[in-house]
Amino acid sequence: MQIQKFFPIDDRLAAAAEAAEKSCAADFARIEDNAAYNGAKVLAAFQKSRVSEPCFYGTTGYGYGDQGREVLDKVVATAFGTEDALVRHNFVSGTHALTVALFGILRTGDTMVSLTGRPYDTLEGVIGLNDDTQSGSLKNFGVTYREVPLLKDGTPDYEAVPDAVRGAKVAYIQRSRGYSLRPALTVAQIQRLAELVRSTNPDAVIMVDNCYGEFVETSEPVEVGCDLMIGSMIKNVGGGIARTGGYIAGKEALVQQCAERLTCIGMGKEVGCSLDMNRELYLGFFHAPDTTANALKTADFAAALFGSFGFSCHPPVGTTRGDIVEAICLGDEAHLTAFCQGIQQGSPVDSFVVPEAWDMPGYTSKVIMAAGAFTMGASIELSADAPIREPFAVWMQGGMTYTSGKIGVLLAAQKMLDQGLISL
C-alpha cells in the first residue's frame, strides 16, 4: 500500500483495507455513474443561466442589482429542477436556513407535522420542544407541532401519514438520519410520502430538510412532488469550497415568502450584498457532484472496513444510500474517542489536535467531534462526531477526495488497533 510510505498503517490493516475496497467495486461504479449524470446536469445549468465573469464580482451595502446573486439563484434552481432558489452566504447554517423556511411559511394557528419522527437536535428549540416560553420558537408564536413516529425498523409509518397531515400547513421530512440509526430516505421514499400527503391534504407545503442528501442520487425531492427543500452550502452543495451559506429551493411563491423572512417584507430577494462570496459559491456548486461522490465512496469504504471488524454499520455496503453519512456502532466511549482521534489525525488541518467530548451548543449530550477542515464545521470535508450516549455510535461524513477520506478511515482503525480495541 503506497500510503504506508507516509502513514504508519499496520500491514494486516492494509490487507483488510484492500479486501474492503474490492467489496465496494459495484457501489463505486454506481456512485461514479451518478456523479457523471449530476455533473452534466450542473454544467448545463451554468450554461443555460449564462454564467459569466461579472457574476463573480461582489457588491456592498444594499446589494441592489447584484448580478451574481441573481444568476446563482437561477443556476441552483435549474440544476435542481425548481421554479426558484434562494442561495445566500447570509445563512449561518443548515439549521438557520430551515428556521427561515419554517418561519417564512408558518403562521399563528398553523400546524406542522414531522413525518420522520423527532427532527435533528438543533431544531428542537426552533420548534419549541424544549418548553422555553421566552425563546421565540414556533410554539411561542402559536404554531402547533405533531410528529409521526418512525417504525421500529427506522422507516416512515406510511400508513399513518394521510390522517396525520389532515389540516396541516407544513408536512416536514428530514432526509438524513440525524443522531439516529434509522436509514436516510431515498428520493423514491420521499416521493411516496409526498403522494400520501397529497391524498388527504393537497394544499400542504411539503418541506424537506435535504442536508447531506444533495447529489447522492440523480434526482432531488423537489422533482418528485415536494414544495421546498433546504440545505447547507458547507455540506454537499458547496463542494468543500463554499465557506458558509445555505439554500432554499422550490416553488417560486414559497421561496419568496422565505426571502422576505430572511431580509424584510417587501424587499425579499432584491437586497443583500454578496461581498466577495459569489465566486466560491459558484465554484463550490460546480464541484459538488464529484465532491459528493468522493464522500459517498469514503462512507462505503468505512462501512466495508469496519463491517469486516464486526461492527454494525448503517448503511451496510450494497445498500442504496439517501445521504453521505455512515453511522458505525462502536459500543462504548473508548471506541468512539479512539475513532474520532484517528479521523482527526488523518485531517489536512489541525491533525495534531486531540478531540475530546464537550458541551456543544444546541445539543443535549456531550459531543466528541473530529473535524480538521478548511472550513469550520464543513461536513462535506471528512469529519466524525458522536454524542456520548447510547448506542455509542459515531456518525462519519465527508471526504473531499477519496484518497484523503480513505486515509482518515484507516488512521481511525489504526488508532483503535494501537489501543487494543480491535484485533486482526
KEDO-224473 format. One record per atom (N, C-alpha, C): y, x, z. Coordinates in steps of 0.02 Angstrom, whole numbers, plus 50000, padded with zeros to 5 digits. Example, Ala and Ser with C-alpha at 12.3 -4.5 7.8 and 13.67 -1.06 7.14 Angstrom:
497165066050390 497755061550390 498355066050390 498885064250354 499475068450357 500025064550394 
! end
This chain:
499405004350000 500005000050000 500625004450000 501045003749948 501615008149940 502125007749997 502185002050028 502685001350080 502515005450142 501885007750149 501695011750207 502045018550208 502335020450151 502725026550149 503365025850190 503585019650198 504225018450233 504135014650299 503585011050306 503475006950366 502775008150394 502725008450462 502085010150494 501605004150496 501285002750440 500814997250435 500104999950442 499734997350490 499034999250501 498624997950437 498165002450421 497755001750360 497364995250361 497124993150419 496744986850423 497194980950408 497804981250431 498284975950418 498464975850344 498534981750314 498684982150243 498134978950201 497514979950221 496954976950186 496954969350194 497114966950254 497154959750266 497714956650225 498264960350218 498834957950180 498654957350106 498284962250081 498084962050010 497654955949996 497184954550042 496754948750033 497154942250038 497624942050084 498044936050092 498454934750029 498724940150001 499144939349941 498724936749883 498114939149876 497684936849822 497534929349829 497474927049891 497324919949902 497914915449884 498494918449875 499104914649859 499234914249784 498804917149743 498944917849672 499114911249638 498724906049651 498854899649618 499514896649641 499644897149706 500274894549733 500874898349704 500814904949700 501354909049673 501514907049601 500994905749562 501094903749492 501474897149488 501294892549531 501634885949531 502364886749554 502474890849604 503154892049629 503584895049573 503314899849536 503684903049483 503834898249425 503364893749410 503484888649358 504064884049378 504054881949442 504604877649466 505274881249463 505274887649481 505894891549480 506164892149409 505714893049361 505934893549291 506264887049268 505964881449287 506254874849269 506934873949302 506954875249367 507584874249404 508124879049382 507934885149365 508424889949341 508734887749275 508314885049231 508574882449167 509034876549179 508854872249227 509254866349244 509944868449269 509964873449312 510604875749339 511024879049285 510714883249244 511084886449189 511394881149143 511004876049126 511264870749083 511844867149116 511814866249182 512354862949219 512994867049217 512934873749222 513514878149217 513834877449148 513414877349097 513684877049029 513994870249014 513664864949034 513924858249022 514594857149058 514674860249116 515284859349156 515834864149134 515694868449084 516184873149056 516474877749110 516034880949146 516254885849196 516564891749159 517134894049184 517484899749155 517774903949212 518014909949195 518264914449246 518804911449290 519274907549264 519784904649309 519494900249364 518874897949356 518554893949408 518444898049472 518434904649465 518284908849522 518904910549563 519494908849536 520114910549571 520214905649629 520464908049684 520584903749741 521274900749742 521364895649783 522014892649794 522174892949868 522804891449884 523024891449954 523354884849970 523574884150032 523944878250052 523534871850042 523844866950009 523514860449999 522944860849949 522974865649904 522444866249855 522464861149799 523044858449785 523104853549731 522884856749664 522514852949624 522324855249558 521874861349558 521464862149608 521024867949613 520464867149562 520524870649506 520034870049451 519334872049474 519284877649510 518634880049532 518284875049577 518654872049623 518364867149669 518104861049630 518494858649582 518314852649545 517714853949498 517714859649465 517154861149420 516514862449459 516564865649516 515964866849557 515634860249576 516034855249595 515754848749609 515364846049550 515634847049489 515294844749428 514634848449417 514654855049428 514044859049419 513484856549464 513634855649528 513124853549576 512894846449561 513354841949545 513164835149529 512714834949466 512884838849416 512494839049355 511794841849367 511754847349403 511104850349417 510654845749458 510954842149506 510564837749549 510474830749520 510784829349463 510714822749432 511054817249470 511644818649498 512014813649537 512674811849503 512984806549526 513624804449499 514184809249520 514134811949580 514674816049607 514404820549661 514804825549679 514624830049734 515254832449768 515184834149831 515714836949872 515464843549899 515674849049869 515444855749889 516044859449918 516014861049982 516594864050015 516394869550063 516804874850064 516684880150114 516904877750183 517284872150186 517524869550250 516964866750294 516404865050265 515834862950306 515574868950345 515574868450411 515384874350450 514634875050459 514254869750442 513524869950448 513234863850414 512574863850408 512244857950381 512344851950426 512334853050492 512454847650539 513154844650530 513644848950517 514324846450505 514344842050442 514024844250389 514014840250327 513664833550339 513124833550377 512774827350393 513224822850436 513584825850482 514034821950526 514584818650485 514884822450439 515394819650395 515114813750355 514514814550330 514204809250290 514074803050333 513814803950392 513664798250436 514304794650457 514804798350478 515434795250498 515824792550438 515694795450380 516024792950320 515754786250297 515124784950310 514804778750286 514764773350339 514614775150401 514504770250453 515154767850486 515154761550505 515734758450539 515494754850602 515954753150646 515784749550707 515384743250691 514834742350726 514404736550714 513834737850665 513854743550630 513324745350583 512714748050621 512154748250585 511534750950613 511274756550569 511074761950601 510744767550569 510014767650590 509554768150543 508844768550558 508554775050531 508284779050574 507944785150552 507224783450535 507024784950474 506344783350451 505844788850465 506084794450492 505654800150503 505664802450576 505684797550621 505674799050692 506324802050716 506294805750772 506894808650801 507174814150757 507824813850740 508124818950698 508154825750733 508364830650695 508434837550718 508874837850781 508724842550825 509044843150890 509804842650888 510114846150840 510844846550839 511174839950821 510794835050798 511084828450781 511054823550840 510714825450893 510644820850949 511324819050979 511754823850986 512424822451012 512844818550963 512754819850899 513134816250847 512974808850849 512324807350856 512104800350857 512274797150924 512224801050978 512344798351044 511714797451084 511214801651070 510574801151106 510584804851172 511154808151187 511204811951249 511584808251304 511754801851290 512084797551339 512754800051363 513094804151325 513764806451342 514264801251316 514584797551362 515014792051341 515704794251317 515854800751323 516504803251303 516474808051243 515904808451210 515814813651159 516104811751091 516234805351080 516454803251013 515884802550965 515284801050990 514684800350949 514704793750911 514234792850866 514164786550831 514074780750880 513674782050932 513564776850982 514214774951016 514644779951032 515284778551063 515724774151018 515634774750953 516034770950905 515694764250887 515174762450923 514874755850913 514354755450859 514064761150840 513524761150790 512854760850826 512434756350806 511764755550835 511274760250801 510844763350840 510354767950814 509644765550829 509224765850779 508504764450788 508114769850751 507494770550768 507064775250731 506364772550724 506034774650670 505334772950658 504924779150676 504534778950730 504144784850749 503654786850694 503534793250689 503034795650642 502334793950666 501864793650621 501164792650640 500884798950673 500294798450700 500004804150737 499924810250693 499824809250627 499744814950583 500414817850558 500964815050584 501624817550567 501924814750504 501584810050473 501844806950412 502234800550429 502664798250384 503044792150398 502594786050406 502814781350446 502464775050454 502724770250400 502444770950341 502694767150283 502674759650295 502164757250328 502094750050338 502654747250382 502924751350426 503444748950472 504144749050441 504224752550385 504894753550357 505234747150334 504904742750295 505264736850270 505574732650325 505224731450379 505514727350433 506044731350472 505934737750480 506394741850521 507094742250490 507154741850425 507804742850393 508164736350378 507884730750397 508234724350385 508904724450421 509434723250385 510104723050414 510424729750427 510084735250411 510354741950425 510844743950370 511344747750389 511824750550341 511554757050312 511264761250354 511004767750333 510274768450350 509874770150300 509184772050309 509164779650302 509004783050356 509074790350361 508394793750356 508354798850314 507734802550304 507864809950315 507484813050358 507514820350367 506934823450330 507084827350279 506554830150237 506164835550273 506514840150305 506184845750337 505894843850405 505514848250433 505134846550494 505524847350559 506094851150557 506434852550619 505964856450665 506064855850730 505614859150777 505014854650792 504624853250740 504014849450748 503504852250700 502894849950706 502364852350661 502204847350606 502604841950603 502454837050551 502624840050482 502274837950430 502404840750364 503084838750338 503414843350303 504034841750268 503874836650213 504354832550198 504234827250148 504314829950077 503864827850034 503934829349963 504394824149932 504614825549871 505034820749836 504664814249824 504014814649811 503614808649800 503594804249863 503534807349920 503534803449982 504214800249995 504754803949979 505424801249988 505524795349940 505264795949880 505324790349833 504964784149860 504394785149889 504024779449918 504424776149974 504734780150016 505164777450070 505744773550040 506064776349989 506634772949958 506434766149929 505854765949897 505624759649869 505484754449923 505214756649979 505084751950034 505734749450065 506234753750070 506884751550095 507174746250049 507164747649985 507454742949936 507094736149936 506454736149955 506074729849953 506344724550001 506664726650055 506944721750103 507694722550114 507974728250094 508684729450105 508974733350046 509074729949990 509314733449930 510004736449937 510394734349986 511074736849995 511124742750043 510584744650074 510604750250122 510794756750087 511154760950122 511304767650097 510744772250120 510364774750073 509794779150089 510054786350088 510074789350146 510374795950156 509834800950175 509834806750142 509314811750153 509614818350178 509364820650235 509504827450257 509044831850216 509334835150165 508934838950118 508914846450134 509154848350193 509154855450212 508454858450206 508414864350178 507804868150167 507384865550109 507584859850079 507164856850027 507394857849956 508024859849946 508284860249878 507904865449836 507744863549775 507414867849725 506694869649744 506424866549796 505714867649812 505274864349759 505514858549735 505174855149680 505644854849620 505434851549567 505854851249507 506304845149506 506284840949557 506744835349563 506984834849634 507514830949645 507814830349710 507824822949732 507914821549797 507894814649822 508364809849787 508954812249766 509434807749734 509194805649664 508684808949638 508414807049572 507864801949577 507664800049638 507104795349646 507304789349689 507954787649688 508164781449721 508574782149783 508714788249806 509134789149865 509874789349844 510314787649891 511024787049875 511424793349890 511234796949942 511584803149961 511074808249985 511214814549970 510834819950003 511334825250024 511164828550078 511634833050111 511274839550129 511634845150124 511334851450142 511844856850156 511594862750171 512004868550190 512004873750135 512574876850124 512624882150074 512344888850100 512194889450164 511884895650187 511124894750195 510884889550163 510154888850155 510014889350080 509554885450055 509314886349986 509874886649934 510334881749936 510804880949880 511324886449875 511414890449927 511894895949924 511604902449900 510944902449888 510624908249858 510684914749896 510854914349961 510934920450001 511594923949988 512034920949948 512674923949931 513254920349964 513224913649965 513754909849998 513774911550072 514374912750098 514444914750168 514514908750215 514664902950188 514754896950229 514754890950182 514804884950210 514894879050169 514314874250171 514414868550139 513914863450134 514064858850075 513644854050064 513754849350009 513514842450028 513804837549995 513584830549996 513554828349923 512994825849900 512934823849830 512614816949826 512844813049777 512564806349768 513014801749730 513014795449749 513424790449715 514164791849725 514544791049672 515254793049673 515654789649729 515564783049737 515954779449787 515794781849858 515164783449870 514964785749936 515204792949949 515174797149898 515424803949905 516174803749920 516534799149888 517254798549901 517384796549973 516974791850000 517054789950071 516964796050116 516474800150100 516344806050141 516914811050135 517194811750074 517754816250064 518354814250105 518464807750111 519044805350150 518924806250225 518304806750244 518164808450314 518274815950326 518104820050276 518184827250284 518914829150285 519314826150241 520034827750239 520424822150272 520664817350233 521004811650262 521024805950211 521134799950237 521144793950195 521684794550142 521504793150080 521984793350025 522024799949989 521744805150020 521764811749988 521064814049965 520574813150009 519884814449990 519774821149958 519504821049896 519314827149860 519904830749829 520494827849830 521064830649793 521404836349831 521234837449894 521544842749933 521014847349963 521254853049986 520804857850017 520774864149976 521134869249998 521154875449959 520484879049964 520314882749912 519674886249911 519724893549931 520354895849943 520464902849964 520114907549915 519684911949941 519334916649896 518584915049893 518394908749905 517694907149914 517334904849850 517704903049798 517394899949740 516854904149707 517014910449695 516544914649657 515854914849690 515844915849755 515194916549788 514824909849792 515184904249794 514854897849793 514524896649726 514874898249672 514584897749605 513984902449598 514094908749615 513564913749606 512954912149649 513064909949710 512504908249754 512104902449725 512454897249701 512104891549672 511714893649610 511994898149570 511644900649511 510994904249529 511004908049583 510414911749604 509914907449644 510124901649665 509734897649713 509014896249692 508864894449630 508164893049613 507694898949624 507914904949603 507484910849612 507454913049685 508014912549721 508014914349791 507564909649831 507584903249815 507144898449848 506414900049833 506274902049772 505584903949754 505344909849796 505774914749807 505584920549848 505444918449919 505834913749946 505714911250013 505054907450017 504894903649965 504264899949964 503664904749961 503724909949922 503184914849918 503084918449984 503644920050017 503604923150083 503254918650133 503424912150132 503104907350177 502364906750163 502184906650099 501484906050080 501084912250103 501384918050094 501054924250115 500944924250191 501454922050228 501394921750301 500834916950322 500794911250288 500274906350305 499574909350291 499514912850235 498864915850218 498674921350267 499154925650285 499004931250329 498854928950400 499294924950428 499194922850498 498644917550503 498524913950449 497944909450449 497294913450452 497284919350421 496674923550422 496554926450492 497084926550533 497014928950602 496794923350650 496744917350624 496514911650665 497064907250692 497694908650673 498244904450697 498314898350652 498534892850683 498644886650646 499314887050611 499314886450544 499914887150504 500074880550469 500704878850470 500924872450442 501504873550393 501404872350327 500784870150296 500324876050281 499664874650274 499204879950254 499294881450179 499024887150158 499044889050088 498704883650046 499004882149988 498714877249943 498994870349951 499414869350001 499724862750013 500374862249975 500514856349947 501154855149915 501704855349968 502194859649957 502724860550006 503324856049992 503644853850047 504254849950041 504874853950060 504764859850090 505334864150109 505094871350113 505554875850132 505394883050133 505124885350201 505054880750249 504894882650318 504144883350328 503944888450364 503254889350386 503234889350462 502854884750490 502764884450563 502094887450581 502094892150627 501484895550648 501394894650723 500854891550743 500704890450814 500414896850843 500784900050887 500594906550913 500324906250985 500424900651020 500064899751082 500434900851147 500884905751149 501244907051211 501884911051196 502284912051249 502924915351241 502844922651219 502334925951242 502234932951224 502134933751149 501724929351120 501604929651048 502244928051009 502604922951033 503234921051000 503724926851000 503784930151057 504264935551065 504084941451020 503454943251019 503234948850977 503344947350903 503184941350883 503274939450813 504004940050793 504454937050833 505164937250816 505444944350817 505204948450864 505444955350866 505214959150805 504614957650779 504374960850719 504764958750657 504924952350653 505344949850598 506024953350599 506304954150659 506954957450666 506914964650641 506364968050656 506284974950635 506234975550559 506044970150526 505994970150454 506624967950419 507154966850456 507774964350428 508214970050401 508624968750350 509064973950325 509674975150369 509834970250412 510414970650456 510184969950528 510434974150572 510254973750644 509504974350656 509174978550618 508454979450626 508274982550694 508774985750725 508664989250788 508754984650849 508984978550837 509104973750891 508444970750915 508384969550980 507774966551008 507934959351028 507684954350993 507834947351010 507574945251078 507954941151112 507754938151175 507934930651174 507564926651212 507704919551215 508364918351252 508764913451228 509404911851260 509574904551251 510084902251287 510294895251284 510754894351224 510464892851167 510844892051105 511204885351104 511854885251086 512224878951084 511894873751039 511834867551065 511554862151025 510814861051036 510494865351076 509774864751086 509624863451159 509084859851172 508914857951240 508454862951275 508154867451238 507734872651267 508004879551247 507814884551285 507974891251265 507654892751197 507994896651156 507764898151089 507764905651078 507234908251048 507234915251027 507294915250951 507724919650926 507854919650854 507894926750827 507534927850772 507604934050735 507994932550673 508544935850663 508984934250606 509424940150590 509134945250560 509534950950539 509794949750469 510314945750464 510534943250399 511234945850380 511384945750316 512054947450292 512554942050311 512314935850317 512724930250338 512424927350401 512814926850454 512554924350517 512264917350510 511634916650531 511304910150529 511054907950461 511074912450412 510864910550344 510104909950341 509854903850341 509134902750344 508774904150279 509144905450225 508814907450163 508634914850166 508974918550210 508764925350223 508204925050275 507764930050275 507184929750319 507394929050392 507154923750423 507304922650494 506714919050526 506704919150591 506174915650628 506474913650695 506334907550714 506594905150778 506084900550811 506134900250877 505654896350914 505954894150981 505924887650995 506104885451063 505544887351111 505724889451170 505214891551218 504944885351253 504494882051218 504174875951243 503554874551201 503134870051226 502554868051187 502764865451119 502404866751066 501744870051063 501774877651053 502334880751073 502424887951065 502304890050992 502654886650948 502624888250876 503274891650856 503214895950806 503804899050777 503924895950709 504564894850693 504744892050628 505084897650589 504754899650535 504984905250494 505214902550427 505764905350401 506004903250336 506394908850303 506454908350238 506874912950201 506514918950173 506914923450146 506664929350111 507014929750044 507594932850041 507974933049978 507604936649923 507204941549942 506734944649895 506044944149925 505544943449883 504864942949909 504654949549941 504884955149913 504704961749942 504924962250014 505564960650027 505814961150096 505504955950141 505374949950114 505054944750154 504354946750175 503984949450128 503294951650143 503294957150196 503754961950190 503784967350239 503944964550309 504404959850312 504564956850377 503964953450409 503584949850370 502984946450395 502474951650419 502394957050381 501924962250400 502144965750465 502774966850473 503014970050535 502944965450595 502994958850584 502854954150638 502124954650659 501684955050611 500974955750627 500834962550660 501164967850635 501064974450664 501294974650737 501854971350752 502104971150820 501594967750866 501294962450842 500794958950882 500164963150889 499984966750836 499404971250839 499524976750890 500114979650889 500284985150936 500234982851009 500384976551021 500364973951089 499704970751108 499204971451064 498544968851078 498504961251076 498964958151039 498984950851036 498574948050978 498404952350930 497924950650878 497444956550871 496864955150844 496374960450833 496124960150761 495964965950734 495734966350664 495054969750661 
! end
